[in-house]
């Protein structure tokens, strides 16, 4: 009986030792994995068409990280379903750091817009790093009878619901921004959703509608050509591409802000050392002149900071959009 007991004890001790060895090796293995990462090209999925602001930011940051890490960062455009197709592709991808998403505000907004909820960003994804932000602008046809936000408010109050504004679509960040602004200003504007910023801009330039809400990058060439005029930049500070245009705060709404933000996220189970390495590389990229100049060229700014800051932003934006969607009864296209 003693021999049997000792034999059993040795087997259990051996099993325990094996568990201890595995437990001891796992952190080292994860660390080694992070040191070797990336050993092949990294996909950066974008839920928008090529040529837009999110695409431009993804390619700019990807180029900088490619130079630093020695592997291609390949941007893959997967537009559709308000970016839900792209988000789902990343959630379902292998959690090894080789599939990332360059996300924007829709990541937070879509959890409120779509029912049933298509994903839970706070559980299904892990924030890697904020990248930057570009302000939303409210612009008007060059011949519109108002040239400032104060004049627009006066016109809207004189004839409630008579002034239309175009946006890239129901639930888009510019649409949401104007909904927030309408409430702050106590005015009524008629929303006309389009499928993208380009057709919305085309109709406002053509005079079919007087107003459009888009990001600064999309409106910039049309302002330069004189076909549109920017009434206000919805950011806390003046835009580098529209230095003469007042911010919404300067127009009488202190504390109001509406920007398109960008950030990298990965599948939730991505190893922490890999996420940490990616975060450090993004921070390094944001310090380069090339990335800063590119962000400034599209009217934005870089946003260095911790992954916890990005997680807090997603959480707060989700709550803000949930309230707006409920109160304004906003439905996706």
N, C-alpha and C positions, 0 to 999 in steps of 0.2 A: 504493500500500500504506500509505503514511504517512497519507493522508487517511482511508482505511478504518479504520486503527488509531485515529486521533483521533476519528472518528465513533463507533466502539465505546466508546472511553474516555468520550466525552461522555454516551453513553446510560447507561453504568454509573454515571458520576458523578451523572447525573440521578436514576437509580433509588436510589442510595445517599442522595442528598439528600432524596428523598421519604421514604425509610425514617427518616432522621434527624428530618424534620419530624413524621412520624407519632409516632415515639417521644417527641419533645419535647412533642407536643400531648396525648398520652394522659393523663399525670398531671394536666394542666390540665383536661382534659375530665372526668376522674374527680372532681377537686376541685369543678368547677362542678356536677357531678351531685349531689354531697353537699350543696353550698350550696342547691341548688334543692329537695332532698328534705326533706319529702315534698310532692309536687305533687298528690296525690290520697289518698283514704282508704287506711288500712293495715289489713290483716286480721291479727288475732291468733287463731290456731287453738288450741283447747283440746281435749284428747282425753278430756274428761269431760263429764258432763251439766251443764246450767245449775244453779246453786244450790250447788254444792260449793265446797270450799276453793280449788282451782286456778282455777275460774271466777271466784270472788270476787276473788282476787289479780289475775287478768288484767284484770278490769274496773276495779279500783282504780288499777292502774298505767297502764292505757290512758287513763283519764280524765285523769290528771295529765299524761301526754305529749300528749294531745290539746290541753289548754289551753296547753301550752308551744309545740307545733309548728304549731298552727292547722289540723290536719286530723283527721278522725275516726279513732279506733282502734277498729275494729269487731270485737268478740269473736264467733267462730264456733265453736260446739260440734260436735265430730265424735267422739262416743264410739264405742267398739267395738274388739274385738281387743286389749284391754289397752293402748290408746292407739296401737297400730301404724297404724291407719287415719289418724289425725291426723298422725303423724310422716311417713308416706309422702306425704301431701298436701303437706306443706311441702317435703320433699326434691324432689318433682317440680315444684314451683312455679317460676315465673320468678325468677331470683336477682337481684332488683332492690330488695329491702328492703321490698316491699309485702305480703309474706306472711311472718309470723313464727309461732313456736310458743311458747306458755307451757308449758314442759316441767317435769316433776317426776321423781322417782326412777325411774319406769318407763323413762325414756329410757336409763338405764344398765342396769337390771335385765333388760330385754327382750332384750338382746343375748345374755344367758346363758340366759334362759328358753325362748326360741323357737328351734327348729331346723327348717330352716336359719335362720341368723341373718337377721332381716328387714331389717336396715340396719346400718350402721356409723356411729354418731353422731360418731365422731372424724374420719371422712372425708367423710361426706355432709352434715354440718351445721357451722356455725361458731357458737361461743358468742358471744352479745352481752353478756349481763350476768346475774349472779346477782341475785335479787330479795329472797328471804327464806326463812324456814323456820318450820315449825310442828311442835312435838314430837308424837310418837306417845304415846298414853297407854294404860295397861292399866287397864280399869275392870271392876267386878263388879256383879252384881245386888245391889240394896240389902239383900236378905236372905241373901246368900252368907255362909258361915261364916268368911270371912277378910276382914280390913279393911286389911291391909298386905301388902307384898311378902314380908316375912319369914314371915308367917302362911301366905301362899299357898305358899311354898317348903316349909314344914313339912308342909302338907297334901299337896302333890304327892309329897314323899318318902315319906310314910306309905303312900300308895296310888298307886304309879307308873302313869301312863296313865289314871287315873280321872277327871281334871279336864279338861273340854273348854273350848276358847276359840274364839270366832267371829272371823272377819276379813272384810274386803270381797272376798276372793278369793285363790285360789292365786297366789303371786308378788306380791301387793300389798305395798306398803311396810309396813303394820302386820303382815302375816303374816311377812315377812322379819325384822322387828324382834323378834318373839317367838321366832323360830327362833334368832336370835343370843342372845337372853336365856336360852333354855332351855339352850344350850350353856355359857353363862357360869355359870349357876346349877347345872348338873348335874342337871336335872329332866326329866321326861317329861310333856308336855301333849298332849292330843288336839286336832288342828286340824280345825275345821269351816268350810269356805269358803262364803261367800255371794256373791251377785252384787251387790256394793255394800255400803256401810256402813249404809244405812237398814234393810234387812231383817235384817242381823246384829244391829243395836241392838234392833230390835223383838223378836226372839226372846230376847235376854238380858234385856230389861226384863220380858218375859212369863214368865221363869223356865225356859225350855227349856234354856238353857245358863247357866253361872255367870259366864263371863268373855267380854270382848270387847276387841279391840285396834283402835283407830281413831285418827284425828288429833284434836287437842284441840277443833277447831271443831265436829266432828260430835257429840261427847259432851257438850259444854257445857250445852245446854238440859235434858238429861235428868239431869244432876248437880244443876242448880238446882232441878228439880222433886222431887228426892229419890228418883228411881227407880233411879239408878245411883250408885256411889261409885268414885272414882278411887284406885287403889292406888299408882300411881307415874307420874310424868311422865318419859319417856325422853329427857331433855335435860340439858345440863350445868348449867343454872340453872333455878330455879323459874319456872313459867309465871305470867304476869300474870293469867290467868283462873282459875288454881288456886293462889293464893299459899300456901295452907296444906298443899298436898300435897307430900311430899318427892320429890326427884328420884331417879332410879335409882341415882345415885352415893351419895346420902345413905342409900340403903337397903342399902348394902353392896357396890356395884359401881362403884368409882371408875374413871373413864375410859370408861364405857359410855355410848353415845349413839345414839339412833335418831330422826331427824327427817324429816319430809317437806320437801324443799327445792324451791324454784321458781326458774326462770330462763328468760330469753328466748334462743332460738336462731333462726338463719336458714339458708337454703340455703347450701351450702359456697362457691359462686362469687359470693356477694353482694359487691359492691365494698367494699374495705377502708374508704374514706372514709365510706361509708354506715353500715357496721358501727360505726365509731368515733363517728359522730354519734349513732346510736341508743344506744350505750353511755353517752355523756355525758348524754343526755337521761334515761336510766333512773337514773343516779346522781343527777341533779338531782331527779327525782321521789321518790327514796328519802329525800331530805332534807326533804320537805314534811310538815307536821303531819298532813295528811289521810291520806297513805299510811302514816305511822308509826302513827297512831291506829287505822287500819283493820287493820293487821297485828296490833297489840296486842289488838284486839277479838276476833280469831280465835285468840288465844293464841300468836301468833308474834312474830317480830322481823325487821326488814329486814337485808339482808346486802350493804352496799356493798362494792365491791372491783373488781379488774381482771378483764378477760375471761380472762386467763391463769389466774387463780384458779379461775374457773368451769371452764375446760378441765381443770385439774388435778383438780377435784372429780369431774367426769364419769369421768375415767380411773381414779381411785382407787376410786370406787363400782363401776365396771364390774368391776374386779379382785376387790373384796370380794364382790359378788354372784355372780360366776362360781364362786368357791370354795364359797360356801354352797349354791348350786343343785346343784353336783356332790356335795357331801358329804351333803346332806339329800335328794337325789333329788327336788327340787321340780319339778312339772310345771304348765304354765299351764292355766287352765280351758278 
